[in-house]
Amino acid sequence: MTLDTIRAVRVWTRSLAAWSIAAEQAFALSLAWVLHRQELFDPAFLSDANGGWQAPQFSYTLAAMKVLAASAGEVVKRFREARD
């Protein structure tokens, strides 16, 4: 958010792109870790909410991989914008 505000005033530089990577990693890696460890929701809540059905382990891993892929895409996009 802050980096996007800075970018609205200035153009992307390699320095801003590097800071963007740091911010993106802090968010994406922590979210992927929480998803992979299945700690986003309380298991008791999920059991009550969905009638006892449990999502397979691979669905959490897949969600974590999607977060990491989206984050990598954003990093590539920022560096392409910095090059122009």
Secondary structure as GFF3:
##gff-version 3
##sequence-region A 1 84
A	DSSP	alpha_helix	2	9	.	.	.	ID=ss1
A	DSSP	alpha_helix	14	36	.	.	.	ID=ss2
A	DSSP	alpha_helix	43	49	.	.	.	ID=ss3
A	DSSP	alpha_helix	57	83	.	.	.	ID=ss4
###
